[in-house]
Amino acid sequence: MASAATTLSSEPKKLHASDISSIKDFAELNKDSLIPSNYYSITEPRDDVVDELAASIPVIDFSLLTSGDPQIHSKAVHELGKACAEWGFFMLTNHEISENLMADVMKKSHEFHGMPLEEKEEFGDKGPFTPIRHGTSFFPQAEEVHYWRDYLKVITFPEFSFPHKPPGYKEVAFEYSRKIKGVASNLLQGISESLGLESNSIIDSTGFDSGLQIFVVNLYPPCPQPELALGMPPHSDHGFFTLLTQNGIGGLQVKHDGKWVNVNPLPKSLIVNIGDQLEVVSNGRYRSVLHRAILNNRETRISVVLANGPAIDKEVAPAPKLLEKEKSLFKSIKYQDYFELQQKSRLSGKGGLDHIRINAQN
Ligand SMILES: O=C(O)CCC(=O)C(=O)O
């Protein structure tokens, strides 16, 4: 069995990710080596990336969305709907989550991944519904190609779980998870209104108040050949939307009009991307956005990503009011079943949604 201390020769070798428990440890020991050939995951040409569009990424001001002034509120709802329809992606400013809390979450997340592997062994990934999972790549045992990231994934809602170390992590994570849930709830109300539905319509029909929240902490170590590998492949997220913050190091790209756009978040903002369940309830009006994580060869990148979705036992379908004048584009499916489906097909873009799409001919 190859250990993290394996030294690569000048020829790229194939190295099974199940033999690497942490790409961070592997990268630290193999700084100047070629990466294993089964980490080659960039298949599209680099000129698919456009920088001109980065400045056009929509910005939503949370304080306007939650304003008590009906005019200000409805203008913000309109902007939110436009961002969801045109990009499926936006930056959220003035969201009321303190800078200190965000900094604490990032610091503790760094400390978690920095602990020796033996300290993290008890959290080893044992499957999608295990409350706490630490691992590398996405699902190494089932992949042909692996991804240059380590992760911690924790179910933080409806029940809160969290690693008991490093000290203080659980406490800041609890506070952050609850604050994000509040922001997500307000966003979902605004999104309902933007679709012409009652403010609480999606929240009530999908059991959002006891909905699944997954707290993901991705670590992407420097990669000696960032032009060949990815931290995460193009994918959409399974829930309603995901709120992301990072440690100041770029790497997220979103697909817009067929091109990859680099995301350079505004200071203190949260990055929000629309997930598959919102595409379903909005009957395709708000499409989930493809995104991926690219790498660099200098600095470690950390992203803290909170996915917020329906209650796992709820059947999710397009909102009935939207179907008064149009055909349903999706079959209804229990969120738990969708989540499992999406985990299996995640590495193929929006493969999860393809399973429940109703063909136009039907
Ligand atoms: O780290 C990033 O920028 C992307 C993370 C992501 O897409 C995910 O965790 O699903």
The ligand as an SDF file (V2000), in Angstrom:
LIG
                    3D

 10  9  0  0  0  0  0  0  0  0999 V2000
  -14.6520   25.2270   -3.0060 O   0  0  0  0  0  0  0  0  0  0  0  0
  -15.3690   25.7030   -3.8680 C   0  0  0  0  0  0  0  0  0  0  0  0
  -15.1860   26.8130   -4.3430 O   0  0  0  0  0  0  0  0  0  0  0  0
  -16.5160   24.8940   -4.4100 C   0  0  0  0  0  0  0  0  0  0  0  0
  -17.0430   23.8990   -3.4230 C   0  0  0  0  0  0  0  0  0  0  0  0
  -18.2100   23.1280   -3.9330 C   0  0  0  0  0  0  0  0  0  0  0  0
  -18.6330   23.2920   -5.0490 O   0  0  0  0  0  0  0  0  0  0  0  0
  -18.8660   22.1490   -3.0780 C   0  0  0  0  0  0  0  0  0  0  0  0
  -18.4210   21.9160   -1.9390 O   0  0  0  0  0  0  0  0  0  0  0  0
  -19.8690   21.5410   -3.5460 O   0  0  0  0  0  0  0  0  0  0  0  0
  1  2  2  0
  2  3  1  0
  2  4  1  0
  4  5  1  0
  5  6  1  0
  6  7  2  0
  6  8  1  0
  8  9  2  0
  8 10  1  0
M  END
$$$$
